[in-house]
Each structure stands twice: as C-alpha cells, then as structure tokens.
C-alpha cells in the first residue's frame, strides 16, 4: 500500500477499530500525521506569534483530529499480528511505547485470525 492509499484508507476508517491493517498502511499514515502535526505547528506559530495560546489551541485541535484515526489504525495494526487493540494503553508507560513500536513493526500473521482475514499487501 502506498502513501496516498494509506491516507485515504485510514481516513475512510476514521473510527473503525475492528479489522486488520498491514504495516505499510499503518506506518504511511503515521508518517502523514507526523508531517501534518509539524506543518500545523510551524504554520500556527509563525502566523500567530502575538497569541501563543491560540496557536497552542489550534495545534492541539489538529493533533486531536488526527489522533482518533491513528489510534484506530494502531488498533487494526495490532489485530493484524493477533493482539488486542487495547494494548495501545501501553502508550501511557515509557517501556510500553517501545513494545508497541516493536509490535507495530512485526510482520503480519499469514493466516486468518479472530480479527479478520489475512491482508496481502
């Protein structure tokens, strides 16, 4: 799956926490959200230098808008390796973030699992 296809797929599944997502879908979309967040930060800081509070609110709003589909894609990505999406709660701990990155980078289960059919990328 390519960059633009991953973005359109994840945005179409904005609140879809069921099913499976391949590595490329998740990582391309994650890269997109990082770039959007950085871009929003630059734009709002430079366009609102006299009002840093409003700039901060706008940056947080952009982060919130893209936060839900990132968690949905992360959940589907964990489903792809046979784990529950609830494991994303590990982001609340420092060591858990490392474990999640390893899981998100793990190759897909090559067979159907309880979360859906195998996706061939």
C-alpha positions in Angstrom: 0.0 0.0 0.0 1.3 3.4 -0.9 1.3 6.7 0.9 -1.8 8.2 -0.6 -3.8 5.0 -0.5 -2.9 4.5 3.2 -4.1 8.1 3.9 -7.4 7.6 2.1 -7.9 4.1 3.7 -7.3 5.3 7.3 -9.3 8.5 6.9 -12.2 6.4 5.5 -11.9 4.2 8.6 -11.8 7.1 10.9 -13.5 5.4 13.9 -13.1 1.8 12.7 -11.2 -0.1 15.4 -12.1 -3.6 14.0 -10.4 -5.4 11.2 -6.8 -5.6 10.2 -4.2 -3.1 8.8 -0.9 -4.0 7.3 2.4 -2.5 8.2 2.6 -0.2 5.3 -0.9 1.2 5.9 -0.1 2.0 9.5 3.4 3.4 9.0 2.5 5.6 6.0 -0.5 7.0 7.8 1.6 7.6 10.9 4.2 9.5 8.8 1.4 11.6 7.3 0.0 12.5 10.8 3.5 13.5 12.0 4.1 15.7 8.9 0.6 17.3 9.3 1.3 18.0 13.0 4.7 19.5 12.3 3.3 21.6 9.5 0.5 22.8 11.7 2.9 23.7 14.4 5.1 25.8 12.0 2.1 27.5 10.4 0.3 28.4 13.6 3.5 29.5 15.5 4.5 31.8 12.6 1.0 33.1 11.8 0.1 33.8 15.4 3.2 35.0 17.2 1.3 37.5 19.2 -1.1 34.9 20.5 0.8 31.8 21.6 -2.2 30.4 23.5 -4.4 30.4 20.4 -1.6 28.9 18.4 -1.3 26.1 21.0 -5.1 25.5 20.9 -5.0 25.2 17.1 -2.1 22.8 17.2 -3.8 20.7 19.8 -7.0 20.7 17.7 -5.1 19.4 14.7 -3.5 16.7 16.8 -6.9 15.7 18.2 -8.5 15.5 14.7 -5.8 13.1 13.6 -5.5 11.3 16.9 -8.6 9.2 16.5 -7.7 7.6 13.2 -4.1 7.0 14.4 -5.4 5.0 17.3 -7.9 3.2 15.1 -5.1 2.3 12.6 -2.9 1.2 15.5 -5.7 -1.0 16.8 -6.2 -2.6 13.4 -2.4 -3.0 13.1 -2.3 -4.9 16.4 -5.2 -7.0 15.2 -3.0 -7.9 12.2 -0.5 -9.6 14.5 -3.1 -11.2 16.7 -3.1 -8.8 19.6 -6.0 -6.8 21.1 -6.1 -3.1 20.3 -6.4 -2.4 24.0 -2.6 -3.0 24.2 -2.3 0.6 22.9 -2.9 1.7 26.5 0.8 0.8 27.0 1.5 4.2 25.5 0.8 5.6 29.0 4.1 4.0 30.0 7.6 4.6 28.7 8.5 0.9 28.3 5.2 0.2 26.7 5.9 2.6 23.8 9.0 0.6 22.9 7.0 -2.7 23.0 4.2 -1.2 20.8 6.8 0.0 18.2 8.2 -3.5 18.0 4.7 -4.9 17.6 3.7 -2.4 15.0 6.8 -3.3 13.0 6.2 -7.1 13.3 5.2 -8.9 10.2 1.5 -9.8 9.7 0.1 -13.2 10.6 -0.1 -15.0 7.4 -3.4 -16.7 8.2 -6.9 -15.5 9.2 -7.2 -14.7 12.9 -10.0 -13.7 15.2 -9.9 -10.1 14.0 -10.3 -10.8 10.3 -8.9 -12.3 7.1 -5.3 -12.1 6.1 -4.4 -9.0 4.1 -1.9 -9.4 1.3 0.0 -6.2 0.7 
